Amino acid sequence: MGDHLWYLQYQIPQGASLLGVVLSSDKTKVTNISGNRYAHPVLISLANIAPSAHAKASLHAYLLVALIPVAKFIHSNARLNHLRWPHKWAS
């Protein structure tokens, strides 16, 4: 893999550089007053930022790309529950 990155570096224009990105997501509560509302924020950051900087929210090392809501299903019927999990459709 390391040699492949050198190959890619030689393919881009002089003075340009490759940057790695980090995508992350974690379920989080998005409201405190109107009930249990959750979402999965999708965050992006550069891979060459020091881990100590990633840990400090005040340094703004991450940028919010998307906020994916967690759907609350109103049906508790077992026949409908399989519709929640697309990965189970293949089995």
Backbone torsions as a table, in degrees:
resi	resn	phi	psi	omega
1	MET	NA	-39.2	-179.0
2	GLY	-61.6	-39.8	178.4
3	ASP	-67.9	-34.8	179.0
4	HIS	-63.8	-37.8	178.2
5	LEU	-65.9	-37.1	175.6
6	TRP	-64.2	-39.8	177.4
7	TYR	-60.2	-45.8	178.5
8	LEU	-63.4	-38.3	-179.9
9	GLN	-61.8	-37.7	179.4
10	TYR	-72.8	-18.3	-179.0
11	GLN	-82.4	-19.8	-177.9
12	ILE	-90.9	161.6	-176.8
13	PRO	-60.6	155.5	178.3
14	GLN	-57.5	132.8	179.1
15	GLY	91.0	-13.5	178.3
16	ALA	-85.8	163.0	-178.3
17	SER	-143.6	148.9	175.2
18	LEU	-81.7	140.9	176.6
19	LEU	-126.2	131.8	173.8
20	GLY	-86.0	150.8	178.3
21	VAL	-121.6	153.6	177.1
22	VAL	-119.9	122.9	173.4
23	LEU	-106.8	137.0	179.4
24	SER	-143.3	156.7	178.9
25	SER	-154.7	146.8	177.3
26	ASP	-156.6	137.4	-179.7
27	LYS	-61.5	132.9	-179.3
28	THR	-140.8	151.7	176.7
29	LYS	-81.4	129.8	-176.4
30	VAL	-106.4	-0.5	177.9
31	THR	-146.1	146.6	178.6
32	ASN	-110.2	-18.4	-172.0
33	ILE	-102.2	-45.8	-169.7
34	SER	-94.6	25.6	175.0
35	GLY	112.8	-168.2	-177.0
36	ASN	-89.6	88.2	177.0
37	ARG	-110.1	124.4	-177.8
38	TYR	-123.2	157.4	176.5
39	ALA	-151.5	163.6	174.0
40	HIS	-110.2	101.5	175.2
41	PRO	-74.0	135.0	175.3
42	VAL	-101.6	119.5	-175.9
43	LEU	-114.5	148.4	177.6
44	ILE	-127.1	145.4	177.7
45	SER	-150.9	167.0	176.0
46	LEU	-86.0	142.8	-176.8
47	ALA	-72.9	-20.1	-176.9
48	ASN	-91.3	9.1	174.4
49	ILE	-82.3	135.6	-177.1
50	ALA	-59.4	141.4	178.5
51	PRO	-56.2	-32.1	178.7
52	SER	-66.0	-31.0	177.2
53	ALA	-75.1	-34.0	177.7
54	HIS	-63.1	-32.1	-175.7
55	ALA	-77.0	-16.7	-177.6
56	LYS	-99.9	112.8	-179.1
57	ALA	-63.6	-29.2	-177.7
58	SER	-68.4	-16.9	180.0
59	LEU	-87.8	-6.6	175.9
60	HIS	52.3	50.4	-179.8
61	ALA	-76.6	-18.3	-179.8
62	TYR	-110.4	148.9	176.6
63	LEU	-121.9	132.7	179.4
64	LEU	-73.5	122.7	179.9
65	VAL	-97.9	-42.2	-177.9
66	ALA	-153.5	156.9	175.3
67	LEU	-126.9	104.0	-175.4
68	ILE	-95.6	114.9	-178.2
69	PRO	-70.8	148.9	174.4
70	VAL	-94.1	117.2	-176.8
71	ALA	-72.2	140.8	176.0
72	LYS	-102.5	115.0	-176.7
73	PHE	-85.5	133.9	-177.0
74	ILE	-90.7	-14.0	-178.8
75	HIS	-94.9	128.0	175.3
76	SER	-102.9	6.7	179.9
77	ASN	-64.8	129.5	-177.9
78	ALA	-62.2	-30.9	179.0
79	ARG	-66.0	-30.3	-178.7
80	LEU	-89.8	-18.7	-177.3
81	ASN	-61.9	-32.0	-179.0
82	HIS	-65.6	-19.4	178.4
83	LEU	-70.8	-16.9	179.6
84	ARG	-74.3	-25.2	-170.4
85	TRP	-118.7	90.3	-178.7
86	PRO	-58.3	-30.3	-179.1
87	HIS	-67.0	-17.1	178.3
88	LYS	-85.8	-11.2	-179.8
89	TRP	-65.6	-33.6	-176.3
90	ALA	-74.1	-20.6	-177.1
91	SER	-86.6	NA	NA
